[in-house]
Amino acid sequence: MTNSEQASGEPPTGQLPPRQSLPGRALAFVRNTWRGLTSMRTALVLLFLLALAAIPGALLPQRSLNEQKVAQYIADRPTLGPWMDRFELFDVFGSFWFTAIYVLLFISLVGCILPRCFDHYRALRTPPVRAPRNLTRLPHHYSGTAEQTPDEVVAQVRAGLRGWRTEVRPGTKDGEVTLSAEKGYTRELGNLVFHLALVGLLVAIAVGKLFGYEGNVIVIANDGPGFCTTSPAVFDSFKAGNVNDGTGMTPICVRVKDFKADYLTNGQAEMFTSNIEYQAEGDLQTNTWRSTRIQVNHPLRVAGDRIYLQGHGYAPKFTVTFPNGQTRTESIQWRPDDAMTFLSSGVLRIDPPGGMYATDEERRKNQIAIEGLFAPTALFHGSLMTSSFPAMNDPAVAVDIYRGDTGLDTGKPQSLFALDTEQVKQGRLTKEARVNLRPGESTSLPNGTKVTFDGAQEFANLQVSHDPAQQWVLVSAVIMMLGLLVSLLVKRRRIWVRVYPAESAAGTLDKRRTVVEMGGLARTDQAGWGGEFDQLRARLLDGPSAAKTTGD
């Protein structure tokens, strides 16, 4: 090893450099990973992956929207369905893999944008670059003479460059002056604003998912009992944010006065409209009810929450007259099985009045269950009933009436829309009638109990949505669009002008004649810059004093 090699610390020729230590390799791996993650290319890839990952959420049923449809989807595909469920394809937007892409995109954008913000700040404080030595090598250039002094030419050019950042510097020749000008810094600012607003949008959506909640409840129209958002128990389905336990909800009370559905001739729904009354904030202390109208995509916005009208259906109403003359009237929503005709199915369980039977065992043996179909516009094929239109023009029911133990006293959860088949198989429930009924018609059971169909009421499906960051989502989206427009419309341009006294015939400097050289460079789009450069040159330099010129 030579003395120079020892002094420099470099390995001799032909030998490999020493391997890094384990901490050094780990640090290099982390550094390279971070650089790759925070590159704009990675951010674009992650944004594409996020859009790609959202496709299953649009094509497949989601538990957060319709758990019954998800269960039916899995049941119809006994092999593929469970595997899809393991990969959380029915809960896409809450899945671990969607969250991972979301978080990585957020980190990538932040790591990519912050250095660019500092670079742009430094660029704003840095004067335009010096003029190149040879302006004729630029894509667009001009040279000529003017009957003015160099200082007058520079002053004229600088006065015409309002809105440009300019810098005047002395040249290398005797009497030479250069002017550097640049515009379009707002383009990069708009680009940064767009990406910062995108980060703000992601943060706002994440905050809404963490601290928000959504609850769906079915409310019978025509001055039904309504509901108050006092706890998650009042909702038929409730979904709280990851850090929200369902307490501290905004207190709102709602009553549905009526419901109206407009249909096309083919039975397709055109619009849902409902007149409601509500109480919120100070109205709860004064017991003041306020009236308003809500429609699809036109929610009620009150106290920071939104109340959406999502759908509707029918709640058949039955009156049961027991052998001793006592009556019970019940109405509950039935599930629409056909979205075009609203043929609905469901079950109604009715308990005898208290004190009618001596023992609870005897009372349980005389409970009534009504299960069947409801048609808003009935169409009969013999004794078989179907529905021909979703509006309630000619309602009817086709029901099976059971008597026995319906399971109401067991505390076991039961479906709203179907009987427990085990109760029937074990003989605890006995079918005693199968009839088709129109409003006002009734049928009698062998023990003297009479069941009357009283008609049906419409119910409205309402969703209460609380999102504390919804306004910031809108603000971020608007700022994103403005930043994008600025970055697309603003053009980045640079020009340089070099002026110096022309030489006279005797070889001396003529201070009244000036050689003018001008060059231009497009920092962004090249197309169209030639014509723009010529217009700019004519505006700045051409005039009564202009002499012969040469151009690009």
C-alpha positions in Angstrom: 0.0 0.0 0.0 1.4 3.4 -1.0 1.7 6.4 1.3 -1.0 8.2 -0.8 -3.4 5.3 -0.4 -2.8 5.3 3.4 -3.3 9.0 3.6 -6.6 8.9 1.6 -8.0 5.9 3.4 -9.1 4.3 0.1 -8.7 0.6 -0.5 -5.9 -0.4 -3.0 -6.9 -1.2 -6.5 -8.5 -4.6 -7.0 -9.8 -4.8 -3.4 -13.5 -4.5 -2.4 -14.5 -1.8 0.1 -15.1 -3.1 3.6 -18.7 -4.2 4.3 -20.9 -1.9 6.3 -21.8 -2.8 9.8 -25.3 -4.1 10.6 -26.5 -0.8 12.0 -25.2 1.0 9.0 -27.0 -1.3 6.6 -30.2 -1.0 8.6 -29.9 2.8 8.5 -29.3 2.7 4.7 -32.3 0.4 4.2 -34.5 2.8 6.2 -33.2 5.8 4.4 -33.7 4.3 0.9 -37.2 3.0 1.9 -38.2 6.5 3.1 -36.9 8.1 -0.1 -38.8 5.6 -2.2 -42.0 6.0 -0.2 -41.9 9.8 -0.3 -41.4 10.1 -4.0 -44.1 11.5 -6.2 -44.1 8.3 -8.3 -45.0 6.2 -5.2 -47.7 8.7 -4.2 -49.3 8.3 -7.7 -49.1 4.5 -7.5 -50.7 4.5 -4.0 -53.4 6.9 -5.3 -54.1 4.5 -8.1 -54.2 1.5 -5.7 -56.6 3.3 -3.5 -59.0 3.9 -6.4 -58.5 0.2 -7.4 -59.1 -1.0 -3.9 -62.4 0.9 -3.7 -63.9 -1.0 -6.7 -64.9 -4.1 -4.6 -66.7 -1.7 -2.2 -68.8 -0.5 -5.1 -69.5 -3.9 -6.7 -70.0 -6.1 -3.7 -72.6 -5.6 -0.9 -71.2 -4.0 2.2 -72.1 -4.9 5.8 -72.3 -1.3 6.8 -75.1 -0.7 4.3 -77.0 -4.0 4.1 -75.9 -6.9 6.3 -78.7 -9.2 5.2 -77.7 -8.9 1.6 -74.1 -9.8 2.6 -75.4 -12.9 4.4 -77.4 -13.9 1.4 -74.5 -13.3 -0.9 -72.3 -15.6 1.2 -75.1 -18.2 1.5 -75.4 -18.3 -2.3 -71.7 -19.0 -2.7 -70.8 -21.5 0.1 -67.2 -22.0 -1.2 -66.1 -18.6 -2.5 -68.2 -16.4 -0.1 -66.4 -17.3 3.2 -63.0 -16.7 1.6 -64.2 -13.3 0.3 -65.3 -12.6 3.9 -61.9 -13.5 5.3 -60.3 -10.9 3.0 -62.8 -8.3 4.2 -64.3 -7.8 0.8 -67.7 -7.1 2.4 -66.2 -4.4 4.7 -63.8 -2.8 2.2 -63.5 0.7 3.6 -62.8 -0.6 7.1 -60.5 -3.4 6.1 -56.9 -3.7 7.1 -55.5 -3.6 3.6 -57.6 -0.5 2.6 -56.5 1.3 5.7 -52.9 0.3 5.0 -53.0 1.9 1.5 -54.8 4.9 3.0 -52.1 5.5 5.6 -49.2 4.9 3.2 -50.7 7.4 0.8 -51.0 9.9 3.5 -47.4 9.4 4.7 -46.1 9.5 1.1 -47.9 12.7 0.3 -46.7 14.5 3.5 -43.1 13.3 2.9 -43.3 14.4 -0.7 -45.0 17.8 -0.3 -43.1 19.3 2.7 -39.7 19.3 1.0 -41.3 20.8 -2.1 -42.8 23.6 0.0 -39.4 24.5 1.4 -37.9 24.3 -2.0 -40.6 26.6 -3.4 -40.0 29.0 -0.5 -36.3 29.2 -1.3 -37.1 29.6 -5.0 -39.3 32.6 -4.2 -36.4 34.2 -2.3 -33.8 33.5 -5.0 -33.4 36.0 -7.8 -33.8 34.8 -11.4 -30.8 33.0 -12.8 -28.1 34.8 -14.7 -28.3 35.1 -18.5 -26.6 32.3 -20.4 -23.4 33.1 -22.2 -24.8 32.4 -25.7 -28.5 33.3 -26.0 -28.6 32.0 -29.6 -28.5 28.5 -28.4 -31.9 28.8 -26.7 -35.0 27.5 -28.5 -36.2 31.0 -29.1 -33.9 34.0 -29.5 -33.6 37.4 -31.1 -30.9 39.9 -31.9 -31.0 43.4 -33.3 -30.0 47.0 -32.6 -31.9 49.9 -31.0 -31.3 53.7 -31.2 -31.2 54.0 -27.4 -28.6 53.7 -24.7 -28.3 50.3 -22.9 -29.8 51.8 -19.7 -32.8 53.1 -21.6 -33.4 49.7 -23.3 -33.2 47.9 -20.0 -35.6 50.4 -18.4 -38.0 50.0 -21.3 -37.9 46.2 -21.1 -38.3 46.2 -17.3 -41.2 48.5 -17.4 -43.0 46.2 -19.8 -42.5 43.2 -17.6 -45.0 44.0 -15.0 -45.9 40.8 -13.0 -42.5 39.2 -13.8 -39.7 38.8 -11.3 -36.7 40.7 -12.8 -33.0 41.1 -11.9 -30.6 43.5 -13.6 -26.9 42.6 -13.5 -23.8 44.1 -15.1 -22.3 42.1 -17.9 -18.8 41.0 -18.7 -18.2 43.5 -21.5 -17.6 47.1 -21.2 -21.1 48.8 -20.9 -22.9 45.5 -21.0 -26.1 45.0 -19.0 -28.2 41.8 -18.6 -31.8 41.4 -17.5 -33.2 38.1 -16.2 -37.0 37.7 -15.9 -39.2 34.9 -14.9 -42.9 34.3 -14.3 -45.1 31.4 -13.4 -44.1 30.8 -9.8 -47.8 30.5 -9.1 -47.9 27.3 -11.1 -45.9 25.5 -8.5 -47.8 27.2 -5.7 -51.1 25.9 -7.2 -49.6 22.4 -7.5 -48.5 22.5 -3.8 -52.0 23.9 -2.8 -53.6 21.0 -4.7 -51.5 18.4 -2.9 -51.9 20.0 0.5 -55.6 20.2 0.1 -55.6 16.5 -0.9 -53.8 15.8 2.4 -56.4 17.9 4.2 -59.2 15.9 2.4 -57.7 12.6 3.6 -57.4 13.9 7.1 -60.9 15.2 7.2 -62.3 11.9 5.9 -60.3 10.1 8.5 -61.5 12.3 11.3 -65.1 11.9 10.2 -64.7 8.1 10.2 -63.0 8.2 13.7 -65.4 10.5 15.5 -68.6 10.2 13.4 -71.5 7.8 13.6 -74.5 6.7 11.4 -77.8 5.3 12.6 -80.7 3.9 10.6 -84.2 3.8 11.9 -87.6 2.9 10.5 -90.4 5.3 11.5 -94.1 4.7 10.8 -95.6 7.7 8.9 -98.8 9.5 9.7 -97.9 10.9 13.1 -96.3 7.7 14.4 -94.3 7.7 17.7 -91.1 9.0 16.1 -87.7 8.7 17.8 -85.0 10.6 19.7 -81.3 10.2 19.3 -80.6 9.5 22.9 -78.7 6.2 22.5 -77.7 3.7 19.9 -80.6 1.5 21.1 -83.2 3.6 19.4 -81.7 2.8 16.0 -82.4 -0.4 14.0 -78.8 -0.4 12.9 -76.0 1.8 14.3 -72.4 2.2 13.2 -70.0 4.3 15.4 -66.6 5.6 14.5 -63.5 3.8 15.8 -63.1 6.2 18.8 -66.8 6.8 19.3 -68.7 4.5 21.7 -72.1 5.8 20.9 -72.4 8.2 23.9 -72.6 11.9 23.7 -74.8 11.9 20.6 -76.4 15.2 19.4 -80.0 15.1 20.9 -82.6 15.3 18.1 -86.2 14.2 18.1 -88.1 13.4 14.8 -91.7 12.6 13.9 -92.8 11.6 10.4 -96.0 13.3 9.5 -96.5 11.7 6.1 -94.7 10.1 3.2 -95.2 10.4 -0.5 -93.5 8.3 -3.3 -93.7 9.3 -7.0 -93.4 6.5 -9.5 -92.9 6.2 -13.2 -95.4 4.2 -15.2 -93.1 1.1 -15.1 -93.1 1.2 -11.3 -89.7 2.7 -10.9 -89.4 5.2 -8.0 -88.9 8.8 -9.1 -88.8 10.7 -5.8 -89.5 10.2 -2.1 -90.8 13.1 -0.1 -91.6 13.3 3.6 -92.9 16.1 5.8 -91.4 15.8 9.3 -91.3 17.6 12.6 -88.1 17.8 14.7 -86.7 19.2 17.9 -83.1 20.1 18.4 -80.9 22.2 20.7 -83.1 24.8 22.5 -86.4 23.3 21.1 -86.0 20.4 23.5 -86.3 22.6 26.6 -89.3 24.6 25.2 -90.9 21.5 23.6 -91.1 23.3 20.3 -91.6 21.2 17.1 -90.4 22.6 13.8 -91.8 21.5 10.5 -89.7 20.8 7.4 -89.7 18.6 4.2 -86.9 16.2 3.3 -86.3 14.4 0.0 -83.8 12.0 -1.4 -80.4 13.9 -1.5 -82.0 16.8 0.3 -81.5 16.0 4.0 -82.3 18.0 7.0 -79.2 19.7 8.4 -79.5 20.6 12.1 -77.2 20.8 15.1 -74.3 19.6 12.9 -76.0 16.4 11.9 -77.8 15.3 8.8 -81.1 13.4 8.5 -81.5 11.6 5.2 -84.6 10.0 3.7 -83.3 6.8 2.2 -86.3 4.6 1.4 -89.7 3.4 2.5 -91.9 0.4 2.7 -95.2 -0.7 4.2 -96.4 -1.7 7.7 -99.6 -3.9 7.6 -102.0 -3.3 10.5 -103.9 -6.1 12.1 -106.5 -6.2 14.9 -106.9 -9.4 16.9 -110.1 -9.8 18.8 -109.8 -12.5 21.5 -112.6 -14.8 22.6 -113.4 -12.6 25.6 -113.9 -9.5 23.4 -110.6 -7.8 24.2 -108.6 -6.5 21.2 -105.0 -5.9 20.4 -104.0 -3.8 17.3 -100.4 -4.0 16.1 -98.5 -2.7 13.1 -94.9 -3.3 12.1 -92.8 -2.9 9.0 -92.5 -5.7 6.5 -89.5 -6.2 4.3 -89.9 -5.3 0.6 -88.8 -8.3 -1.4 -89.4 -6.8 -4.8 -88.0 -3.3 -5.4 -90.3 -2.8 -8.4 -93.6 -4.0 -7.0 -92.9 -3.7 -3.3 -94.3 -7.2 -2.6 -93.3 -7.4 1.1 -93.0 -10.2 3.6 -92.9 -10.2 7.4 -94.4 -11.5 10.6 -96.5 -10.0 13.4 -96.5 -11.5 16.9 -99.3 -10.5 19.2 -99.5 -11.4 22.9 -102.9 -11.7 24.7 -103.9 -8.9 27.1 -102.7 -9.2 30.6 -105.0 -11.0 33.1 -106.9 -12.8 30.3 -105.5 -16.2 31.2 -104.9 -17.6 34.7 -101.4 -18.8 34.1 -98.5 -17.7 31.9 -98.3 -21.2 30.4 -101.9 -20.8 29.2 -101.2 -17.3 27.9 -98.2 -18.5 25.9 -100.3 -21.2 24.3 -102.7 -18.6 22.9 -100.2 -16.1 21.4 -101.0 -15.2 17.8 -98.4 -15.0 14.9 -99.4 -13.7 11.5 -96.9 -14.4 8.7 -97.2 -13.8 5.0 -97.1 -11.4 2.1 -98.4 -7.9 1.6 -99.2 -6.4 -1.9 -99.7 -2.7 -2.2 -101.5 -3.3 -5.5 -102.8 -6.8 -5.4 -103.0 -9.1 -8.4 -104.5 -12.6 -7.9 -104.0 -15.7 -10.0 -106.7 -17.9 -8.4 -105.7 -17.9 -4.7 -102.1 -16.9 -5.4 -101.3 -13.3 -4.8 -98.7 -11.0 -6.2 -98.2 -7.2 -6.6 -98.4 -5.3 -9.9 -97.4 -1.8 -8.8 -95.5 -0.3 -5.8 -98.1 2.3 -4.9 -100.8 1.4 -2.4 -103.7 1.3 -4.9 -105.4 -2.0 -3.9 -103.7 -3.4 -0.8 -104.2 -7.0 0.3 -102.4 -9.7 2.3 -101.9 -13.4 1.9 -101.1 -14.7 5.5 -100.8 -17.8 7.5 -102.1 -17.4 11.1 -100.5 -19.4 13.9 -101.6 -19.9 17.5 -99.2 -21.0 20.3 -95.9 -20.1 21.8 -94.2 -17.5 19.5 -91.1 -17.3 21.7 -91.7 -13.8 22.9 -91.0 -14.7 26.5 -87.8 -16.6 25.9 -85.6 -13.5 25.5 -84.1 -15.1 22.4 -83.5 -12.7 19.5 -85.9 -13.3 16.6 -86.2 -12.1 13.1 -88.7 -9.3 12.3 -89.6 -10.9 9.0 -89.8 -14.7 9.6 -91.0 -17.1 12.3 -88.7 -19.5 14.1 -89.2 -22.7 12.2 -88.1 -24.7 15.3 -91.2 -23.5 17.1 -93.4 -24.9 14.3 -91.4 -28.2 14.0 -91.7 -28.8 17.8 -95.5 -28.2 17.7 -95.4 -25.1 19.9 -96.9 -23.1 17.0 -99.9 -24.5 15.1 -101.1 -23.1 11.8 -104.9 -22.5 12.1 -105.7 -20.5 9.0 -104.4 -19.5 5.5 -106.4 -16.6 4.0 -106.2 -13.7 1.6 -107.6 -10.5 3.1 -108.3 -7.0 1.9 -108.7 -4.0 4.2 -111.6 -4.5 6.6 -111.9 -8.3 6.0 -111.3 -10.8 8.8 -111.1 -14.5 9.5 -111.9 -16.5 12.7 -109.9 -19.2 14.3 -111.3 -22.4 15.8 -111.1 -21.0 19.4 -113.1 -18.0 18.5 -110.2 -15.5 18.0 -110.9 -13.1 15.1 -108.1 -11.5 13.0 -108.9 -8.4 11.0 -106.7 -6.7 8.4 -107.0 -3.0 8.9 -104.9 -1.9 5.9 -101.3 -0.6 5.9 -99.3 2.4 6.7 -96.1 3.6 5.0 -92.9 3.8 6.9 -89.8 5.9 6.1 -86.2 4.7 6.5 -84.2 7.6 8.0 -80.5 7.8 8.5 -78.9 10.1 11.1 -75.4 10.9 10.1 -72.9 12.8 12.3 -69.6 13.8 10.7 -67.6 16.6 12.5 -65.3 17.1 9.5 -67.8 17.3 6.7 -67.3 21.1 6.2 -63.6 20.6 6.0 -64.1 17.9 3.3 -66.0 20.4 1.2 -63.4 23.2 1.8 -60.5 20.8 0.9 -62.3 19.7 -2.3 -62.9 23.3 -3.4 -59.3 24.3 -2.7 -58.1 21.2 -4.6 -60.0 22.3 -7.6 -58.7 25.8 -7.4 -55.1 24.7 -7.0 -55.5 22.3 -9.9 -56.9 25.0 -12.2 -54.0 27.3 -11.3 -51.4 24.6 -11.9 -52.9 23.9 -15.3 -53.5 27.5 -16.5 -50.4 29.3 -15.3 -47.3 28.9 -17.6 -43.7 29.0 -16.4 -41.5 31.3 -18.6 -38.0 32.7 -18.5 -36.5 35.4 -20.7 -33.1 37.1 -20.7 -32.1 40.3 -22.4 -28.5 41.3 -23.0 -27.7 44.9 -24.2 -24.3 46.5 -24.9 -23.1 49.5 -27.0 -22.6 48.8 -30.7 -19.3 49.4 -32.4 -19.0 52.3 -34.8 -17.3 52.1 -38.2 -14.1 53.4 -36.5 -14.1 50.5 -34.0 -15.2 52.7 -31.0 -18.3 52.2 -28.9 -21.4 54.1 -30.0 -23.3 54.8 -26.9 -26.4 55.9 -28.8 -26.8 52.6 -30.6 -27.3 49.4 -28.6 -27.1 45.8 -29.6 -30.0 43.9 -28.1 -30.0 40.1 -27.6 -33.1 38.3 -26.2 -33.7 34.7 -25.5 -36.6 32.7 -24.1 -37.1 29.3 -22.5 -40.4 27.6 -21.6 -40.1 25.9 -18.2 -43.4 23.9 -18.8 -45.3 23.4 -22.1 -43.3 24.1 -25.2 -46.2 24.2 -27.6 -47.2 27.8 -28.5 -44.2 29.4 -26.8 -42.8 30.5 -30.1 -45.7 32.8 -31.0 -45.9 34.0 -27.4 -42.2 34.8 -27.5 -42.6 36.8 -30.7 -45.5 38.8 -29.2 -43.5 39.5 -26.1 -40.4 40.6 -28.1 -42.5 42.9 -30.3 -44.1 44.5 -27.2 -40.9 45.0 -25.4 -38.4 45.9 -28.1 -40.1 46.9 -31.4 -40.9 50.5 -31.9 -39.9 53.5 -33.9 -36.3 53.1 -32.9 -36.0 49.4 -33.9 -33.5 48.4 -36.5 -32.9 45.3 -38.5 -33.4 42.0 -36.6 -32.6 38.4 -36.8 -34.7 35.7 -35.1 -34.9 32.0 -34.4 
